[in-house]
Amino acid sequence: MYLRWAEKHGYETEIWDMTEGEEPALNRLRLLLTADMLLVICVRRKASIVLVRLSPFDSAHRRHTSFALVEVLPQIAFDSPEVQIAPADLKIDVFRSSGAGGQNVQKNATAIRITHIPTGIVVTCQNERSQTQNREFAMRILRARLLEIKKAKKDEEIAVLRGEYTKAEWGSQIRSYVLHPYQMVKDHRNEYETGNTQSVLDGDLDGFMDAYLRQGV
């Protein structure tokens, strides 16, 4: 959906890291978006969304509910000089990238997992690039997250300081995508909604962004 939104507005996108799940789904996807602040403002920093639909992967065609946790990190934070990381504070593991099989599975160990020992933050990167590039991007993500923690200290946001995420569960979502038994996408922060669900999933997010900006958050 976000890729299609960016494409509609002429913004460049790049998939940095993708981890597939056991079923036809994704466990994690990292995107680099060259865009203005509208997308960041619309999603905020951390939020959960929910999708309700008749699953095409269920032979009984039953209704399923799926949750996704969305995190936005400004690119300017990736290379911030405010964060200094000591090599002794890092535990770095190298492993083979996972994939759908066949040619998509890396034969060499190029994936990187970096654990920041003082905070317990874990960052992985296992795209199709080299081990050096995966390590560089993982470090940039780690630096951005450490900068978020530093800012959280100033605001005394203990939950963020601890690295706790909003739980992806009922009652915590900012937006619901309901495809069954009725068609509706609703933003719970400002009550903006539309019944044209397919258009939204195809990247038509401007109405939600406009409503969010108008509420003055």
Backbone as a ProteinNet text record, in pm:
[ID]
protein_1_A
[PRIMARY]
MYLRWAEKHGYETEIWDMTEGEEPALNRLRLLLTADMLLVICVRRKASIVLVRLSPFDSAHRRHTSFALVEVLPQIAFDSPEVQIAPADLKIDVFRSSGAGGQNVQKNATAIRITHIPTGIVVTCQNERSQTQNREFAMRILRARLLEIKKAKKDEEIAVLRGEYTKAEWGSQIRSYVLHPYQMVKDHRNEYETGNTQSVLDGDLDGFMDAYLRQGV
[TERTIARY]
82.2	0	86.4	188	274.4	360.1	400.2	474.9	389.2	262.6	173.9	145.3	133.5	115	233.5	354.7	475.6	482.7	445.5	449.5	352.3	232.6	132.3	181.3	267.9	314.6	454.5	509.2	638.4	757.6	741.2	851.8	930	1059.2	1143.1	1132.5	1135.1	1130.6	1235.6	1274.9	1370.6	1346.2	1338.4	1322.7	1461.1	1482.4	1613.8	1625.7	1516.8	1524.5	1385.8	1378.9	1250.5	1268.9	1185	1188.9	1052.8	1050.5	924.9	886.3	754.8	704.6	688.3	640.3	620.4	504	401.9	287.8	311.8	222.7	239.2	220.2	319.6	311.9	453.4	462	590.7	598	712.4	736.3	787.4	865.5	922.4	956.7	935.2	971	1022	1141.7	1196.7	1204.2	1148.4	1146.7	1222	1289.1	1348.9	1264.1	1200.4	1111.8	1173.8	1185.8	1229.8	1103.3	1054.5	926.7	929.4	819.1	809	758.2	723.3	689	546.6	465.3	326.4	315.1	396.1	387.3	427.9	533.5	580.1	473.1	413.5	312	190.3	153.2	33.7	48.6	164.8	185.8	232.7	291.2	360.8	482.2	538.1	660.8	634.7	544.5	513.2	362.5	304.3	160.1	126.6	9	-36.8	-161	-176	-293.3	-349.2	-477.4	-542.3	-612.8	-605.9	-671.8	-766.6	-894.8	-994.5	-1043.4	-1033.6	-1069.8	-1097.3	-1154.1	-1163.4	-1029.7	-956.2	-820	-817.9	-742.9	-730.1	-641.1	-575.3	-485.5	-548.7	-676.5	-749.6	-844.8	-825.6	-907.8	-1056	-1084.3	-1223.6	-1278.6	-1193.8	-1233.6	-1297	-1231.3	-1282.5	-1228	-1293.4	-1249.8	-1128.7	-1026.1	-904.2	-876.5	-814.8	-772.5	-620.8	-557.8	-412	-372.4	-265	-212.6	-73.5	-43.2	90.5	137.2	264	324.7	408.6	382.7	451.2	540.5	665.7	761.4	825.7	832.2	891.4	1012.7	1126.7	1249.4	1294.9	1305.9	1354.2	1495.5	1522.4	1654.3	1764.1	1726.4	1826.5	1887.1	1810.8	1860.7	1959.8	1962.5	2047.7	2195	2237	2378	2403.5	2320	2331	2462.2	2536.8	2661.2	2633.8	2506.7	2473.4	2490.5	2491	2498.7	2635.8	2706.5	2835.4	2821.7	2863.7	2850.2	2988.2	3013.5	3141.3	3141	3244.4	3249.4	3231	3278.3	3266.1	3121.3	3033.3	2891.9	2810.7	2876.9	2805.6	2836.4	2733.6	2748.1	2697.2	2784.6	2750.7	2751.7	2639.9	2626.7	2605.6	2665.6	2652.6	2584.7	2483.9	2413.2	2362.6	2310	2258.1	2119.3	2094.2	1963.1	1859.6	1741.3	1631.3	1550.4	1477.4	1397.1	1294.5	1234.7	1127.5	1181.4	1311.9	1370.5	1432.9	1502.1	1562.6	1667.7	1660.6	1761.6	1749.6	1636.7	1617.8	1692.3	1747.6	1820.4	1969	2027.5	2169.3	2256	2353.1	2445.9	2556.4	2586	2689.2	2624	2697.7	2649.3	2665.5	2557.6	2563.2	2473.5	2380.4	2288.4	2359.5	2316.2	2380.1	2276.5	2312.9	2231.8	2321.1	2283.1	2361.3	2280.9	2338.9	2276.6	2352.9	2281.7	2342.5	2327	2436.3	2432.6	2375	2411.8	2358.9	2207.4	2146.1	2001.7	1923.7	1991.4	1922.4	1855.9	1877.8	1819.5	1885.7	1802.9	1852.3	1807.5	1901.9	1872.7	1928.5	1847.6	1894.9	1875.1	1958.6	1945.8	1990.9	1903.4	1936.8	1880.8	1910.7	1864.9	1961.5	1949.1	2027.1	2166	2207.4	2334.9	2446.7	2561.1	2675.7	2668	2752.1	2759.1	2798.8	2890.2	2934.1	2819.6	2740.9	2628.3	2519.8	2494	2396.8	2440.1	2567.3	2618	2606.8	2637.8	2630.9	2488.1	2391.2	2253.8	2202.4	2239.2	2197.4	2250.6	2372.9	2429.9	2354.5	2311.3	2236.9	2101.4	2036	1909.1	1930.8	2036	2066.5	2091	2167.6	2197.2	2069.2	1978.6	1851.8	1769	1767.4	1689.8	1751.2	1882.2	1948.5	1922.6	1912.3	1879.9	1738.3	1645.7	1510.2	1509.4	1590.7	1598.6	1654.4	1755.4	1814.8	1712.3	1631.7	1527.8	1420.6	1392.3	1290.3	1332	1460.9	1508.4	1473.3	1488.9	1459.4	1311.7	1226.4	1082.3	1027.8	1115.4	1078.1	973.4	986.8	896.3	958	928.8	993	963.2	840.4	805.6	890.8	912.3	995.4	1140.8	1181.4	1318.7	1353.4	1256.7	1277.1	1270	1232.8	1221.3	1092.8	990.7	864.9	780.8	721	638.2	490.7	410.1	267.1	227.9	152.1	113.4	18.8	43.1	-44.9	-163.5	-268.7	-386	-506.5	-627.2	-748.4	-741	-781.3	-781.7	-658.3	-552.1	-428	-406.6	-489.5	-465.6	-507.7	-434.8	-472.6	-565.6	-563.1	-646	-688.4	-812.5	-865.2	-902.1	-862.2	-895.5	-988.6	-1116.2	-1214.3	-1265.3	-1241.2	-1284.7	-1401.2	-1434	-1546.3	-1590.1	-1718.6	-1833.8	-1880	-1814.9	-1845.6	-1714.1	-1721.4	-1602.6	-1582.8	-1471.7	-1445.9	-1300.9	-1241.8	-1113.4	-1137.9	-1099.5	-1130	-1006.3	-982.6	-876.2	-940.1	-895.9	-958.6	-914.9	-818.9	-773.8	-864.2	-925.7	-1007.7	-1141	-1169.3	-1296.1	-1313.1	-1207.5	-1217.5	-1229.2	-1321.2	-1340.8	-1386	-1368.9	-1414.1	-1451.9	-1549.5	-1589.8	-1515.9	-1433.4	-1358.5	-1226.4	-1233.6	-1116.5	-1010.1	-1052.3	-954.2	-871.3	-935.6	-862.5	-756.5	-789.4	-693.1	-576.4	-606.9	-501.3	-413.8	-466.6	-388.3	-311.8	-310.6	-226.1	-296.9	-430.4	-503.5	-514.4	-410.6	-403.4	-418.2	-434.1	-433.4	-545.4	-664.4	-775.5	-743.5	-676.6	-639.8	-533.1	-439.4	-334.1	-391.6	-484	-545.3	-624.8	-700.4	-779.2	-688.4	-577.5	-484	-420.9	-382.5	-321.8	-422.3	-547	-649.7	-686.1	-664	-700.3	-599.5	-487.1	-391.8	-304	-278.3	-191.9	-46.9
-120.1	0	126.2	129.3	246.9	259.7	146.8	151.2	211.4	173.8	226.4	374.8	415.6	558.1	638.6	589.5	660.1	667.6	556.4	553.1	654.8	666.3	760.3	904.4	933.9	1070.7	1093.5	993.3	1010.3	1004.8	943.3	931.8	802.5	809.4	691.3	602	471.9	376.3	268.2	205.1	95.6	-0.6	-129.7	-231.8	-266.4	-234.1	-256.3	-395.9	-444.7	-573.4	-635.9	-767.7	-836.3	-976.6	-1013	-1146.6	-1211.1	-1324.6	-1393.5	-1481.4	-1499.9	-1587.6	-1729.3	-1816.7	-1956.1	-1969	-1884.9	-1883.8	-1776.5	-1764.3	-1660	-1520.2	-1476.8	-1346.7	-1299.1	-1176.3	-1119.7	-1103.4	-1139.4	-1112.4	-971.2	-922.8	-789.3	-735	-606.2	-539.5	-400.8	-366.5	-232.8	-161.6	-40.5	39.3	169	214.1	346.7	432.4	534.5	621.3	759.5	805.8	942.4	1025.2	1082.6	1153.1	1270.1	1346.6	1456.7	1404.4	1494.3	1453.6	1401.5	1406	1363.7	1219.1	1131.9	990.9	970.4	1039.4	1026	1076.3	1190.6	1248	1158	1098.7	1014.9	890.2	827.7	703.1	728.6	845.2	877.7	786.7	769.9	692.6	542.4	506.8	365.6	351.5	258.5	239.6	100.4	52.8	-76.5	-55.5	-142.1	-140.6	-281.8	-293.4	-424.2	-444.6	-568	-607	-722.5	-706.6	-811.6	-850.6	-979.5	-1023.5	-1172.8	-1218.5	-1361.8	-1402.7	-1484.3	-1516.1	-1599.4	-1555.6	-1635.7	-1757.5	-1765.7	-1876.8	-1981.1	-1962.1	-2056.2	-2136	-2267.8	-2352.2	-2345.1	-2315.4	-2303.6	-2163.7	-2075	-1937	-1867.4	-1881.1	-1818.2	-1676.1	-1601.4	-1464.4	-1465.5	-1387.3	-1379.4	-1234.3	-1216.4	-1083.6	-1081.8	-986.2	-974.8	-837.6	-834	-709.2	-683	-556.6	-517.4	-400	-403	-293.7	-211.9	-80.5	8.8	103.6	112.4	203	290.1	419	513.7	579.5	570.5	635.1	734.1	862.5	960.5	926.7	938.6	904	992.8	1115.6	1206.1	1150	1061.5	1004.6	892.4	834.7	720.5	752	871.1	906.3	1018.3	1024.9	1133.7	1125.6	1237.1	1239.4	1243.3	1258.2	1264.7	1130.2	1022	887.9	827.9	792.6	725.9	583.5	486.5	345.7	284.3	231.1	166.2	24.2	-16.3	-152.2	-260.6	-235.5	-334.7	-356.4	-265.2	-276	-355.4	-406.1	-474.1	-623.1	-702.7	-845.1	-864.2	-908.3	-917.4	-1063.3	-1106.9	-1243.1	-1236.5	-1332.1	-1342.3	-1474.9	-1469.4	-1592.7	-1583.5	-1692	-1694.6	-1632	-1556.6	-1494.9	-1601.8	-1584	-1675.9	-1623.7	-1712.4	-1670.7	-1775	-1759.1	-1850.1	-1981.5	-1992.7	-2115.1	-2093	-2196.1	-2186.5	-2078.5	-1994.2	-1891.5	-1777.2	-1773.7	-1665.4	-1686.3	-1805.5	-1832.6	-1806.4	-1728.4	-1695.8	-1818.1	-1846	-1955.8	-1913.8	-1785	-1733.9	-1661.7	-1653.2	-1586.1	-1435.4	-1370.1	-1225.4	-1148.2	-1216.5	-1148.2	-1111.8	-1001.4	-949	-930.8	-971.2	-944.2	-872.4	-751.6	-672.9	-654	-691.6	-672.1	-565.1	-461.1	-355.7	-398.7	-444.3	-508.6	-418.6	-291.1	-208.5	-192	-186.8	-164.3	-289.1	-390.3	-510.7	-496.2	-384	-363.4	-458.7	-526.1	-618.6	-569.1	-558.5	-514.5	-617.4	-658.8	-751.9	-691.2	-733.3	-691.7	-806.9	-849.5	-966.2	-951.1	-836.8	-819.5	-886.3	-855.1	-923.6	-862.3	-773	-706.9	-782.5	-722.5	-788.7	-779.8	-859.4	-857.1	-718.8	-653.9	-520.4	-420.5	-426.7	-334.6	-363.1	-492.9	-528.3	-476.8	-489.3	-442.6	-290.1	-221.4	-75.4	-27.7	-90.2	-46.6	-82.2	-200.6	-239.4	-140.9	-93.3	4.3	136.7	172.7	297.9	288.4	172.6	151.9	157.1	91	91.3	232.6	309.3	447.4	530.4	508.5	582.1	546.1	418.8	377.4	429.8	431.3	486.4	635.7	703.5	845.9	866.9	776.8	785.7	769.9	679.3	659.1	782.9	842.1	963.1	1074.9	1089.6	1191.5	1157.5	1028.6	987	1021	1015.1	1051.5	1196.1	1281.3	1422.7	1443.4	1363.2	1377.6	1288.9	1213.7	1122.9	1021.4	976.2	873.9	737.2	688	566.9	446.6	436.6	320.9	314.5	430.3	433.2	410.7	466.2	449.4	302.8	225.6	82.8	3.3	68.5	-1.9	-80.1	-46.4	-117.9	-64.8	-155.1	-118.2	-126.2	-49.2	-63.9	-204.6	-273.2	-408.7	-408	-502.1	-515.8	-601.4	-536.5	-607.9	-515.9	-571.7	-491.2	-378	-260.4	-144.3	-58.7	-110.4	-34.2	20.2	-24.2	12.8	156.8	222.8	357.2	352.3	240.5	230.2	85.2	66.1	-68.2	-80.6	-192.6	-225	-346.8	-323.7	-431.8	-464.2	-587.4	-632.7	-730.3	-774.7	-867.3	-857.3	-853.2	-875.3	-749	-636.9	-514.6	-453.3	-347.6	-284.7	-147.1	-130.3	-1.2	8.1	125.4	158.3	279.6	270	376.9	412.3	542.3	593.4	626.1	557.5	571.8	698.6	770.2	893.2	1010.8	1009.4	1123.3	1081.7	950.1	895.1	906.4	943.3	947.9	805	783.4	648.9	654.3	542.7	529.5	384.5	364.3	229.5	177	261.3	219.4	156.9	36.9	-28.1	-60.7	-104.3	-142.5	-23	93.5	213.8	247.9	232.4	260.7	163.2	34	-66.6	-47.2	23	54.5	186	240	356.3	489.8	489.9	616.7	654.3	716.5	751.3	900.4	979.5	1124.2	1173.6	1112	1152.6	1133.6	1021.5	995.4	1093.3	1125.6	1219.7	1359.2	1399	1530.7	1539.2	1433.5	1432.7	1437.2	1367.5	1365	1502.5	1567	1699.5	1803.2	1789.2	1885.1	1874.4	1758.1	1745.6	1812	1859.3	1939.6	1863.4	1735.1	1654.1	1682.9
0	0	0	86	92.1	-33.7	-88.7	-214.5	-326	-329.4	-433.1	-410.3	-282	-252.7	-303.9	-275.7	-319.2	-471.5	-537.4	-683.8	-743.4	-684.2	-734.2	-727	-627	-606.6	-662.4	-731.2	-795.5	-702.2	-584.2	-490.2	-514.5	-493.7	-510.5	-386.9	-409.1	-299.5	-322.1	-214.1	-223.7	-108.9	-139.1	-36.5	18.4	145.4	206.7	265.6	321.5	391.3	394.1	370.6	370.7	425.6	522.7	581.5	563.1	496.1	470.3	587.6	606.9	711	660.3	749.1	710.5	613	630.1	539	432.6	334	230.2	290.5	363.6	430	460.7	510	548.1	698.8	755	896.5	916.8	822.2	834.8	697.9	680	556.3	590.1	539.4	559.9	426	422.2	301	323.2	219.7	219.2	126.5	183.3	107.1	92.9	-28.4	-54.2	-72.3	36.6	32.5	128.7	129.6	224	358.1	448.7	583.5	597.5	491	503.9	550.9	492.7	529.1	673.6	716.8	854.3	950.6	918.3	1005.5	1011.5	898.9	893.8	980.7	977	1049.5	1191.8	1216.7	1341.2	1349.5	1468.9	1480	1492.2	1584.1	1603.1	1616.9	1543.7	1549.4	1498.1	1536	1485.4	1399.6	1300.2	1212.8	1206.8	1173.5	1171.6	1037.8	987.6	862.8	891.9	854.6	870.1	731.2	698.2	563.4	560.5	449.4	421.8	363	434.1	392.3	264.6	163	40.5	61	177.2	204.9	296.7	329.4	413.6	324.5	320.4	232.6	269.5	398.1	442.5	419	369.9	337	457.6	573.3	694.3	710.3	796.3	822.3	915.3	880.4	959.8	997.4	1111.6	1156.8	1168.4	1104	1106	1159.1	1237.5	1290.6	1234.3	1213.6	1168.1	1252.4	1287.7	1362.4	1265.8	1259.5	1166.8	1245.2	1204.1	1268.5	1161.5	1186.4	1092.1	1156.3	1089.1	1135.3	1029.4	1063.2	965.4	921.6	793.7	741.5	799.8	838	893.3	1021.4	1090.4	1215.4	1192.2	1070.9	1044	1066.7	1028.3	1034.7	1135.1	1237.2	1334	1412	1419.1	1498.2	1647.7	1686.4	1828.1	1896.9	1818.3	1876.1	1848.1	1953	1942.2	1995	1915.6	1953	1970.1	2087.5	2115.2	2058.8	1987.5	1931.6	2037.3	2159	2265.8	2308.5	2272.2	2309.9	2208.2	2104.1	1996.8	1992.2	1966.3	1937.1	1794.8	1705.7	1563.7	1519.1	1462.8	1410.6	1259.8	1189.6	1044.5	1012.3	922.8	889	745.8	695.6	559.4	554.2	449.3	431.6	402.5	457.8	430.1	313.9	250	134.7	101.3	-15.8	-56.1	-111.7	-125.3	-178.1	-314.1	-363.3	-496	-501.3	-601.5	-621.7	-521.4	-447.1	-352.1	-221.5	-200.3	-77.3	-99.5	-11.5	-23.1	7	-79.1	-55.7	39.8	45.5	135.7	252.4	362.9	482.8	464.5	425.8	403.6	499.9	565	655.7	785.8	845.5	965.5	1075.7	1196.6	1315.8	1417	1454.6	1549.6	1677.2	1790.7	1921.4	1996.8	2037.6	2119.3	2264.6	2324.6	2455.8	2565.1	2576.3	2685.3	2683.3	2565.1	2556.3	2518.1	2463.3	2418.6	2282.9	2214.9	2082.1	1982.5	1901.3	1799.7	1663	1570.8	1434.7	1337.3	1240.9	1137.7	1000.8	907.7	768.5	681.3	589	506.8	366.3	306.7	169.5	72.5	-54.5	-157.2	-177.7	-89	-106.5	-36.4	-30	30.9	182.4	248.6	393.8	444.4	374.5	414.6	409.5	303.4	289.3	392.2	419.6	522	658.9	687.5	816.4	826.9	720.2	721.1	746.2	678.6	696.5	835.6	886.4	1021.3	1124.6	1105.8	1197.7	1189.3	1070.7	1055.5	1125.9	1114.5	1183.9	1334.7	1382.9	1525.5	1574.9	1497.5	1537.4	1546.8	1452.9	1453.3	1575.5	1612	1729.1	1858.7	1864.9	1983.4	1995.8	1881.7	1885.2	1937.4	1899	1951.5	2102.9	2153.8	2298.4	2366.6	2305.8	2362.2	2370.9	2267	2268.5	2371.5	2387.9	2483.7	2626.3	2653.4	2786.9	2818.8	2721.3	2743.7	2772	2710.5	2728.4	2839.2	2903.5	3013.1	2968.8	2843.9	2792.7	2824.1	2941.2	2989.4	2900.4	2849.7	2767	2642.6	2578.6	2459.1	2496.5	2609.7	2655.1	2674.1	2720.1	2741.6	2612.6	2503.7	2376.8	2363.1	2445.4	2439.3	2324.1	2250.4	2137.5	2177	2105.7	2122.1	2079.4	2163.5	2130.3	2011	1920.2	1803.8	1844.5	1893.8	1941.8	1931.6	1955	1950.8	2052.3	2009.1	2097.2	2084.8	2022.3	2010	1869.6	1774.3	1635.3	1608.3	1517.5	1475.7	1354.7	1281.1	1161.5	1140.7	1097.9	1071.2	924.1	864.6	725.9	729.9	713.1	722.1	581.7	538.3	406.3	415.4	537.1	558.3	704.2	734.4	645.3	571.5	594.9	522.1	476.9	395.7	340	404.3	478.2	540.8	586.1	566	625.4	715	841.4	937.9	1018.7	1032.7	1118.8	1253.6	1358.5	1489.9	1563.4	1511	1576.2	1543.2	1426	1385.7	1323	1325.6	1275.6	1123.7	1052.1	905.9	853.3	759.5	705.7	561.2	493.2	355.1	329.7	239.6	203.1	81.9	19.9	-99.1	-55.9	-1	56.8	-47.5	-164.4	-266.1	-310.1	-320.6	-357.9	-254.1	-125.3	-18.2	-24.3	-41.7	-49.1	-172.3	-271.8	-390.8	-376.2	-253.6	-227.5	-216.1	-215.5	-203.7	-55.8	-1.8	140	165.2	61.6	78.2	169.2	159.9	245.2	392.1	425.3	563.7	611	524.8	561.1	584.9	498.8	512.5	642.8	675.3	798.8	921.1	913.9	1027.6	1049.3	940.8	951.5	1002	961.1	1000.9	1148.3	1208.9	1349.6	1441.2	1382.8	1458.5	1553.3	1522.9	1609.2	1577.1
[MASK]
+++++++++++++++++++++++++++++++++++++++++++++++++++++++++++++++++++++++++++++++++++++++++++++++++++++++++++++++++++++++++++++++++++++++++++++++++++++++++++++++++++++++++++++++++++++++++++++++++++++++++++++++++++++++++

